[in-house]
Amino acid sequence: NWITAPNDLDEWAENVTALLDYLFHQKNYSCIKYLTLSNEPNPPHQGFWTPDRINKKLWYREMYKRTAQRLRAKHLREKVRLIGADEADTDDFSWFIYMAQHADSVIDVLASHTYAFDIDQPDYPAKIRSWVQQRTGLIAASAPSGTPFFVTEFGTNNGIGPYQNPDVDTFARGFFLVDFAVNAINEGTSLLSYWTLHDIWYQFGQLMQLGLWAYKDKDWQLRPSWFAWSTLSHIVRKGDKVVYAQVGQPENISAVALRGADGRTKLVVTNRSNRKFAVRFFIENAAGKEFSKYVYDQATISSVNEDYLPLSQTLILSGATDTLSAQSICFYNEIAPVGVREKNRKPIAPKTFGILQNYPNPFHKSTTIRFDLDRPRPVSLHVFNLRGELVKTLFVKSAVQNSSLKWDGRDKDGKMVAKGMYFLVLRSNEKMWSKKIIFYK
């Protein structure tokens, strides 16, 4: 009974609007971008106690509707995006599906929490991908086009109630947080937030000890997870887009490459193995560019004496070989050209060689793929999975300028592929194009 639904929805909407109006116009806050109206409301968590005999789903939806109306009347609606569903771990998707189907223009984002994964189980990355695929698939099938998916809380399943976790001070927890993010981003997650930034006094006089840094009784000591998560947050920025990348040893490694609005590339690679690997990288449109490298591993964490990971080295990454230490995270961040200040750097406009597109996307039966090039070229069109493995070659032509074809979601052996994200890759002798596509069943 510790979180209840409002009894009077109009009064609730008025209070929420008054609070935001105060924060925006009296305190002049500019950092508030999203608003969630109720935490973990779905059964079996029972975090949304409605008045007697009132349907929880209908009451929840109406709460968002009236709040949105009130915000719009006060010209605040355009300042915040409303996060809905806020579903916590469950095998019953009825709550999430209902909110996706009734999002309309009221719920802008669908979100979930999870503390379901065992850090000691070697197959947890596959389970993370499946967990995200279930939800992004439901959004694609039920919600308005373009509705993003957020993970607004996550952690391991070692919790002692909501307040403590024995792995919170370990290197392994920091590794898990970034590994979770890499796999979730690859499956279409648009935003991840970690609960909580630092230890806090919670309800019932309990100290919640899950933070990236400890409470003042421990002098705000930074935990290993701080170094992993803060480095990820520093490199990966709002608006970054996933781009195609190939990294070796996929059974032990997860990787995601992103590109910012300024054209700069970032790559995050996690090595779960107990031994080091020499791997070769290929990132779309990143050949010859210089990257800074930061490493999160046991040796670095045991010797770090600053509030951030030290710079490991700089290197020319794309198409080159680099060594990943055992059980490590490597963060690669493209270095701005000499003499160019970041705040003044303008987006890079690459030379247009052609266009690769498909419709529908996401799809569940078939998708039509089209491309138009600047001139006839020898090209090949392929589908790769997130591990960089070839799923199917769709065609190879000696000279073609434009074409259209369908893919029915089957691999080179004629079997239906698993639901999730894939890359279309169009190659010629001089150029490569890629595009993310999502298949759901």
C-alpha positions in Angstrom: 0.0 0.0 0.0 3.0 2.2 -0.1 2.2 3.8 -3.5 -1.5 4.6 -4.2 -3.4 6.0 -7.1 -4.9 9.5 -6.7 -8.5 9.5 -5.6 -9.3 12.8 -7.4 -7.7 12.9 -10.9 -8.5 16.5 -11.5 -6.8 17.6 -8.3 -3.9 15.3 -9.1 -3.5 16.9 -12.5 -3.7 20.4 -11.0 -1.0 19.6 -8.4 1.4 18.0 -11.0 0.9 21.0 -13.2 1.5 23.5 -10.4 4.7 21.7 -9.4 6.1 21.8 -13.0 5.1 25.4 -13.4 7.0 26.3 -10.2 10.1 24.3 -11.3 10.1 25.7 -14.8 9.2 29.3 -14.2 10.2 30.0 -10.6 13.3 27.8 -10.2 14.1 28.2 -13.9 15.0 24.5 -14.3 15.9 23.4 -17.8 16.8 19.8 -17.1 13.3 18.3 -16.7 12.6 16.4 -19.9 10.3 13.5 -18.8 7.6 12.9 -16.3 6.3 9.6 -14.8 3.1 9.7 -12.9 3.2 6.4 -11.0 6.0 4.0 -10.1 5.7 0.3 -11.1 1.9 0.3 -11.2 1.4 -3.2 -12.8 0.4 -6.4 -11.0 1.8 -8.2 -9.1 3.6 -5.2 -7.7 0.3 -3.5 -6.9 1.9 -0.1 -6.8 -1.3 1.6 -8.1 -4.0 1.2 -5.5 -7.2 2.6 -7.0 -10.5 3.5 -5.2 -12.8 0.6 -4.7 -14.3 -1.1 -7.7 -12.4 1.1 -10.2 -10.5 -0.6 -13.0 -6.7 0.0 -12.5 -5.9 0.3 -16.3 -8.7 2.7 -17.0 -7.9 4.8 -14.0 -4.2 4.9 -14.9 -4.9 5.9 -18.5 -7.4 8.6 -17.4 -4.8 10.0 -14.9 -2.4 10.5 -17.9 -5.2 12.0 -20.1 -6.3 14.6 -17.5 -2.7 15.5 -16.6 -1.8 16.0 -20.3 -4.9 18.2 -20.8 -4.0 20.3 -17.8 -0.4 20.7 -18.9 -1.5 21.7 -22.3 -3.8 24.3 -20.9 -0.9 25.8 -19.0 1.5 25.6 -22.1 3.7 23.0 -20.3 2.9 20.0 -22.4 5.5 20.7 -25.0 8.2 20.9 -22.3 7.9 17.3 -21.0 7.3 13.9 -22.5 5.1 11.6 -20.5 6.5 8.1 -19.6 3.9 5.5 -19.2 3.4 1.8 -18.4 6.6 1.9 -16.1 6.1 -1.9 -16.0 8.3 -3.9 -13.6 9.4 -7.5 -14.1 6.4 -9.8 -15.0 5.5 -12.5 -17.3 2.0 -10.9 -17.7 2.2 -8.4 -20.5 -1.4 -7.3 -20.4 -0.6 -4.1 -18.6 2.2 -3.1 -21.1 0.0 -4.1 -24.1 -2.9 -2.1 -22.9 -0.8 1.0 -22.3 0.8 0.6 -25.8 -2.6 0.2 -27.4 -4.1 3.2 -25.6 -1.0 5.5 -25.7 -2.7 7.8 -28.3 -1.1 11.2 -27.9 -1.1 11.0 -24.1 1.8 8.6 -23.3 4.9 9.6 -25.3 7.2 6.8 -24.1 6.7 3.2 -22.9 9.1 2.1 -20.2 10.0 -0.9 -18.0 12.1 -1.8 -15.0 14.0 -5.0 -14.5 16.0 -6.7 -11.7 15.7 -10.1 -13.2 19.2 -11.0 -14.4 21.8 -13.1 -12.6 25.3 -11.6 -13.1 26.9 -15.0 -12.6 24.9 -16.7 -15.4 26.9 -16.7 -18.7 23.8 -16.5 -20.9 22.5 -13.2 -19.3 23.3 -11.1 -22.4 20.9 -13.3 -24.5 18.3 -13.0 -21.9 18.6 -9.2 -21.8 18.2 -9.1 -25.6 15.1 -11.3 -25.4 13.7 -9.2 -22.6 14.0 -6.0 -24.7 12.8 -7.7 -27.9 9.6 -8.7 -26.2 8.8 -5.1 -25.3 10.0 -3.4 -28.5 8.0 -6.0 -30.4 4.8 -5.2 -28.5 5.4 -1.5 -29.1 5.9 -2.0 -32.8 2.7 -4.1 -33.0 0.5 -2.0 -30.7 1.7 1.6 -30.1 1.7 4.6 -32.4 4.6 4.6 -34.9 7.8 6.0 -33.4 6.9 5.4 -29.8 10.3 4.8 -28.0 11.2 2.3 -25.4 13.1 3.3 -22.2 14.6 1.2 -19.4 14.1 3.5 -16.4 15.4 1.1 -13.7 17.6 -1.9 -13.9 20.1 -4.0 -11.9 20.9 -7.5 -10.8 18.7 -10.0 -9.1 20.8 -10.1 -5.9 18.7 -7.5 -4.1 17.9 -7.8 -0.4 14.5 -6.1 -0.5 14.5 -2.8 -2.3 17.4 -1.4 -0.1 20.5 -3.5 -0.4 22.5 -5.6 -2.9 25.6 -7.5 -1.9 27.3 -6.9 -5.3 26.9 -3.1 -5.2 30.6 -2.6 -4.2 32.0 -5.0 -6.8 33.7 -4.6 -10.1 31.2 -7.1 -11.6 28.3 -4.8 -11.0 29.8 -1.9 -13.0 30.6 -4.4 -15.8 27.0 -5.7 -15.8 25.5 -2.2 -16.0 27.4 -1.3 -19.2 27.0 -4.8 -20.7 23.2 -4.5 -20.1 23.2 -1.1 -21.8 25.2 -2.3 -24.8 22.8 -5.2 -25.4 19.7 -3.1 -24.7 20.7 -0.3 -27.1 21.4 -2.8 -29.9 17.9 -4.1 -29.5 16.3 -0.7 -29.8 16.2 0.8 -26.3 16.3 4.6 -26.7 17.2 5.6 -23.1 18.5 3.9 -19.9 18.6 5.4 -16.5 20.1 3.9 -13.4 18.5 3.9 -9.9 20.0 5.4 -7.9 22.8 8.0 -8.3 23.8 7.8 -4.7 22.7 6.1 -1.5 19.6 7.8 0.0 17.4 7.6 3.0 14.3 5.9 1.8 10.9 5.1 3.2 10.5 3.4 6.6 13.8 4.8 7.8 15.9 2.6 5.6 19.1 3.6 3.8 18.9 2.5 0.2 22.4 1.4 -0.6 22.3 0.9 -4.4 24.0 4.2 -5.5 26.9 4.8 -7.8 28.5 6.4 -4.8 27.9 5.9 -1.1 26.3 8.1 1.6 28.0 10.8 3.5 28.8 8.5 6.4 31.3 6.9 3.9 32.4 10.3 2.6 30.5 9.8 -0.6 32.9 7.1 -1.7 32.7 6.3 -5.4 31.9 2.7 -6.2 33.3 0.7 -9.2 30.0 1.1 -11.0 30.5 4.9 -11.0 33.5 4.6 -13.2 31.8 2.3 -15.7 28.5 4.2 -15.9 29.9 7.7 -15.8 32.2 6.9 -18.7 29.3 5.5 -20.7 27.3 8.6 -20.0 30.1 10.8 -21.0 30.7 9.1 -24.3 27.1 8.2 -25.4 25.0 11.3 -25.8 21.4 12.2 -26.5 20.6 11.9 -30.2 23.4 9.4 -31.0 22.3 6.8 -33.6 23.4 3.2 -33.8 25.6 2.4 -36.8 26.9 -0.8 -38.2 30.0 -2.3 -36.7 31.8 -5.7 -36.8 33.8 -6.9 -33.9 35.5 -10.3 -33.6 34.8 -13.1 -31.1 31.0 -12.5 -30.9 30.3 -15.3 -28.4 32.3 -13.5 -25.7 31.9 -9.9 -26.8 29.1 -7.4 -27.0 29.6 -4.1 -28.8 27.6 -1.1 -29.9 28.8 1.7 -32.3 27.0 5.0 -32.3 27.4 8.3 -34.2 26.5 11.7 -32.9 24.9 14.6 -34.7 28.4 16.1 -35.1 29.4 13.1 -37.1 31.8 11.7 -34.4 31.7 7.9 -33.7 31.7 6.1 -30.4 32.2 2.4 -29.7 31.6 0.5 -26.5 32.9 -3.1 -26.3 32.5 -5.6 -23.4 34.6 -8.7 -23.1 33.1 -11.2 -20.7 35.9 -13.8 -21.2 38.5 -14.5 -18.5 41.2 -14.1 -21.2 42.3 -11.2 -23.3 41.4 -11.0 -27.0 43.0 -9.4 -30.0 40.1 -8.4 -32.2 39.6 -6.5 -35.5 37.1 -3.7 -35.7 35.2 -2.4 -38.7 32.9 0.6 -38.2 30.9 2.2 -41.0 32.4 5.4 -42.3 35.1 5.5 -39.6 38.2 4.4 -41.5 41.4 6.4 -40.6 39.8 8.3 -37.7 41.6 8.6 -34.4 39.9 7.5 -31.1 40.7 7.9 -27.5 40.4 4.7 -25.4 39.3 4.2 -21.8 39.4 0.8 -20.1 37.3 -0.5 -17.2 39.0 -3.6 -15.8 40.1 -5.0 -12.5 43.6 -3.5 -12.8 42.4 0.0 -13.7 39.8 0.1 -10.9 42.3 -1.1 -8.3 44.7 1.7 -9.1 42.5 4.6 -10.1 43.1 7.7 -8.0 40.8 10.2 -9.7 37.1 10.6 -10.1 37.1 9.2 -13.7 38.8 6.5 -15.7 42.2 7.6 -17.0 42.9 7.8 -20.8 44.4 4.5 -21.8 45.7 5.4 -25.3 44.8 6.9 -28.6 44.7 4.8 -31.8 43.4 4.6 -35.3 40.5 2.1 -34.7 38.4 1.3 -37.7 39.9 -1.6 -39.7 42.6 -2.1 -37.1 43.3 -4.6 -34.4 43.2 -3.9 -30.7 43.6 -6.0 -27.6 40.8 -6.3 -25.0 41.9 -7.2 -21.6 40.1 -10.0 -19.7 36.7 -9.1 -18.3 36.9 -5.5 -19.5 34.9 -2.7 -21.0 36.7 -0.6 -23.7 35.2 2.8 -24.5 36.4 4.4 -27.8 35.5 8.0 -28.5 36.5 9.7 -31.8 38.8 12.6 -31.2 37.8 16.0 -32.8 40.1 17.3 -35.5 43.0 19.5 -34.3 41.9 23.1 -33.9 38.1 22.3 -33.9 36.4 23.1 -30.6 33.6 20.7 -29.7 31.0 23.4 -29.0 31.6 25.0 -32.4 31.9 21.8 -34.5 29.3 21.5 -37.2 27.7 18.2 -38.3 29.7 16.4 -41.0 27.9 16.1 -44.2 29.2 13.0 -45.9 29.2 12.9 -49.7 26.0 11.3 -51.0 26.7 8.0 -52.9 23.2 6.5 -52.5 20.2 5.8 -50.4 19.2 2.5 -48.7 15.7 2.2 -47.2 13.0 -0.3 -46.4 9.3 -0.4 -45.6 7.7 -1.3 -43.4 10.2 -1.1 -40.5 9.6 -2.8 -38.1 8.1 -5.7 -40.0 6.7 -9.1 -39.2 5.9 -10.8 -42.6 8.1 -9.1 -45.2 9.8 -5.8 -45.9 10.5 -4.2 -49.2 14.1 -3.0 -49.6 15.0 -0.2 -52.1 18.2 1.5 -52.9 19.3 4.2 -55.4 22.9 4.9 -56.2 24.5 7.9 -57.9 25.6 5.6 -60.8 25.7 1.9 -61.8 28.0 0.0 -59.5 28.8 -3.7 -58.6 27.0 -4.2 -55.4 25.9 -6.9 -52.9 23.2 -6.7 -50.4 23.4 -8.7 -47.1 21.6 -9.1 -43.7 23.7 -9.3 -40.6 22.8 -9.9 -37.0 24.0 -7.8 -34.1 27.0 -10.2 -33.6 28.2 -9.3 -37.0 27.3 -12.8 -38.4 26.0 -13.1 -41.9 22.3 -14.1 -41.9 21.6 -14.0 -45.6 23.0 -12.6 -48.9 20.0 -11.1 -50.7 21.7 -10.4 -54.0 24.9 -9.8 -55.9 25.0 -7.8 -59.1 27.9 -6.8 -61.3 26.4 -3.4 -62.3 23.2 -1.8 -60.9 22.1 1.7 -60.0 18.7 1.1 -58.3 16.7 -1.9 -57.4 13.8 -3.1 -55.2 13.3 -6.5 -53.5 11.6 -8.2 -50.6 13.0 -10.1 -47.6 10.7 -12.5 -45.8 12.7 -12.8 -42.6 14.3 -16.1 -43.5 18.0 -16.9 -43.2 20.3 -18.6 -45.8 18.9 -22.0 -44.7 15.3 -21.0 -45.2 14.6 -20.7 -41.5 12.7 -17.8 -39.9 15.1 -15.6 -38.0 14.6 -14.7 -34.4 12.8 -11.5 -33.6 15.0 -8.5 -33.0 17.3 -6.0 -34.7 19.3 -6.6 -37.8 21.5 -4.6 -40.2 20.9 -4.3 -44.0 24.4 -3.9 -45.5 24.8 -2.8 -49.1 28.4 -3.0 -50.4 30.3 -1.8 -53.4 34.0 -1.6 -54.2 34.2 1.9 -52.9 31.5 2.3 -50.3 29.2 0.6 -47.8 25.7 1.6 -46.6 23.8 0.1 -43.7 20.4 0.4 -42.1 18.8 -0.9 -38.9 15.7 -3.1 -39.4 13.5 -4.7 -36.8 11.8 -8.0 -37.2 9.0 -9.1 -34.9 6.7 -12.1 -34.8 
